[in-house]
Amino acid sequence: MSVLVFVEGDNGKIKQSSQEAVSYAAAMQQSPVVAVALGSYSQDELAALGRNGADKVLHASDQQLDQGVIQAYASVLSLAMDSTGASTMVLARSSLADAVAARVSVMINGSLASNVIELPDQSDGFRVKRSIYTGKAFELVELLAARRVLTVKKNSVQLKEDGPSAAVEVFNPELNQEDFKASITATEKATGEVLLPEADIVVSGGRGLKGPENWYLIEELAAALGAATGCSKPVSDMEWRPHHEHVGQTGIKVSPSLYIAIGISGAIQHLAGVNSSKVIVVINKDPEAPFFKAADYGIVGDAFDVVPKLTAAINSLKS
Ligand SMILES: Cc1cc2nc3c(=O)[nH]c(=O)nc-3n(C[C@H](O)[C@H](O)[C@H](O)COP(=O)(O)OP(=O)(O)OC[C@H]3O[C@@H](n4cnc5c(N)ncnc54)[C@H](O)[C@@H]3O)c2cc1C
């Protein structure tokens, strides 16, 4: 039975989270693995999904699909499920994917599991493990319908990068104009070079930074690492930083490979947004700061002393 993977892009580049979703599908040991890309992409970009384990890529290239219109995406993807006979659809978790996955599962009368963190157990039925309560608990779910839709959490599977090029096929079903009931008229980019929810590395600052005038410490370290910048809630409440950088239970939840927390105490509400990071590094001058309990590496020291040295060391390693 084939597995379908919806791949998301940004300006014609497939997102790493979607490459991971393709790797996840490939590791399920069902074939063929068919990726579906909606909107404008180059042939080379799509063929490269073969490295992640796609056997074939279906490309619905209508420019109307360049905007992430949820209803239209759900319609095209459920048609792709029907036409390929796939039993499973995999999506990398994102706000778009969550909305699309829910609609597709209704349209195909399938089972839905979101925030999946491991490969399914297919030994007797189809069971998945999913993360719940912002990573504080797990749920084992048996998916009972013949077809199923999974959204996969970032960093749940090793990225495969050694496959051969994939064949790219045109897939242009007739679009239902009734699906285009919303149109994006403008997009304003948030500040920062790297977007926080997608970032592989995040450098975050807290009240220990003393004021917005000291954020150059965070920005310079982030620039050296190619990281996104984040902050604790009080920092955004005091308007030292914009609200879209606020990480935690009431803010953005991140799952980077590396999260560096500087001058953040590690309150439970902050940890709720970062506890699925692969590696956590904490820099805090208080050895009793609760964040150290959640850290893989910790530096007890003054941020104003430690951070410039860390940035300089990283820059000198790079040059
Ligand atoms: C309902 C609710 C929801 C919440 N949601 C969130 C959320 O989503 N995200 C969030 O972040 N918070 C949230 N909070 C707030 C949370 O409880 C904490 O108050 C907050 O995270 C603390 O922010 P902070 O660590 O930056 O500040 P502080 O608690 O003031 O900690 C500052 C830290 O900096 C250290 N420090 C000071 N000077 C230096 C220095 N020179 N060098 C190095 N370290 C230094 C201190 O030792 C201290 O550990 C929420 C609270 C509630 C009640």
The ligand as a Gaussian input file, in Angstrom:
#p B3LYP/6-31G(d) Opt

LIG

0 1
 C       -0.880000      31.338000      33.017000
 C        0.565000      31.658000      32.777000
 C        1.090000      31.427000      31.528000
 C        2.454000      31.709000      31.282000
 N        2.973000      31.452000      30.044000
 C        4.291000      31.662000      29.841000
 C        4.893000      31.352000      28.601000
 O        4.232000      30.897000      27.667000
 N        6.216000      31.576000      28.460000
 C        7.005000      32.094000      29.447000
 O        8.212000      32.285000      29.230000
 N        6.450000      32.402000      30.628000
 C        5.129000      32.212000      30.854000
 N        4.591000      32.547000      32.053000
 C        5.441000      33.268000      33.029000
 C        6.348000      32.319000      33.821000
 O        5.648000      31.810000      34.939000
 C        7.605000      33.073000      34.310000
 O        7.197000      34.161000      35.092000
 C        8.494000      33.563000      33.190000
 O        8.788000      32.522000      32.288000
 C        9.796000      34.116000      33.760000
 O       10.519000      34.749000      32.752000
 P       12.087000      34.903000      32.857000
 O       12.678000      33.565000      33.118000
 O       12.550000      35.678000      31.675000
 O       12.247000      35.866000      34.111000
 P       12.709000      35.583000      35.596000
 O       11.865000      34.565000      36.262000
 O       12.808000      36.923000      36.254000
 O       14.148000      34.938000      35.469000
 C       15.286000      35.633000      35.043000
 C       16.458000      34.690000      35.134000
 O       17.609000      35.359000      34.650000
 C       18.704000      35.022000      35.486000
 N       19.676000      36.097000      35.370000
 C       19.585000      37.348000      35.885000
 N       20.659000      38.092000      35.516000
 C       21.425000      37.276000      34.768000
 C       22.668000      37.455000      34.107000
 N       23.324000      38.633000      34.138000
 N       23.202000      36.410000      33.438000
 C       22.555000      35.204000      33.378000
 N       21.377000      34.989000      34.009000
 C       20.818000      36.014000      34.678000
 C       18.120000      34.857000      36.875000
 O       18.946000      34.016000      37.673000
 C       16.780000      34.224000      36.546000
 O       16.849000      32.809000      36.581000
 C        3.248000      32.269000      32.309000
 C        2.686000      32.495000      33.572000
 C        1.354000      32.190000      33.799000
 C        0.812000      32.433000      35.171000

